[in-house]
Amino acid sequence: MGRIIYLMGKSSSGKDTIFKELLETGKRENKAGRNLCTIVPYTTRPIREGERDGVEYHFTDEEGYRKLEASGKVIEQREYHTFHGIWRYFTVDDGQFDPRGEQDYIMIGTLESYQSMRKYFGARNVLPVLIELDDGVRLQRALDRESRQGQPRYEEMCRRFLADQEDFSEEKLNAAGIERHFHNDNLEKCLEEIREYICEE
């Protein structure tokens, strides 16, 4: 199996945009001669405006999660006690990973999920890419995005924003061995630095 390029960072730091750009250029310019594939995670949270099932996430419910867990296919999972109940995000060994193939993979997750993936697949097979952005810019982006939803969930947005401070603390980043940080104040520069890092590693 090839490497898993694992994007992570606080909410509204630009991970989705960087993910799409890397995926597109990876398809055209992968210097290692490998295909760059996406890994679609699962979630029990409600689908947002503009999202499509099977693209951003596989959307399921608590019963669906329990069935996958019972089958032993859940690699890692995170649960969040939100204002709207428990929302789960999880990765499933459902055939998306080809252990005999040579393609590289790219996915988005949290620091916690990165550590679980590294434990499952081995540290050499999971490459961490930490995206950072000024908190004020992130908060404005989150507010703008939430206001476009049919039913804005501002309480959950605020909870997630505050939780990020703890989830991505310097102490936790150091414990996970995350040394490189990529600042997304200039998208093109950030992408260039990430591409160079991927090639170097």
C-alpha positions, 0 to 999 in steps of 0.5 A: 500500500502507498502512503496516506497523506493526512490533512488536519487542522482546526475548523475552517482552516482551509483543509477542504480547499487544500484537499481538493487542490492536492487531489487535482494536481496529484492526479496530473503530476504524481512524480512517484507514478502512483494514483492519488485516491481519496478515502471517504470517511463516515459520519452520523451528523446531518448532511449540510447544504451542498454536500453529497453522500459518498463524496464528502462523507458516507452519511449514516446513523447510530445504528449504521455505525453500530453495525460497522463496529460490530463487524470489526471494520471501524479503524478509528472513531471520534464522538462529539457531544453537540447541542444536537446530540452525539455526532460521530466521525469514523474511518472504515476498512471497507475496501477503499484501502488496497493493501497490495496496490501502489496508489497513494491516498489523501484524507482529512481528519483530526489529530486523534484520528491521525494517531489511530491511523498511524497505529493501524497502518504504521507510522511510515505509511501515514504522512501528517500535514497540519494546516494552520490559520489565524483564529480571527480569520477562521472564526469569520469563515466559520460564521459565513459558512454556517449562515449559508445553511438552511438551518444554521447551527451557531451553537455547534459552530462555537462549541467546535471552535472552542474545542479546537484550542484543546484538540490542537494544543502544542502539548498534543501536537508535540506528543503526536510528533507533529513538527511541520506546520503549514500556514494557510494565509496565502493559499498558493504558497501553502500549497507549494510548501505542502507539495514540496514536503510530500515529495521530500518525504 
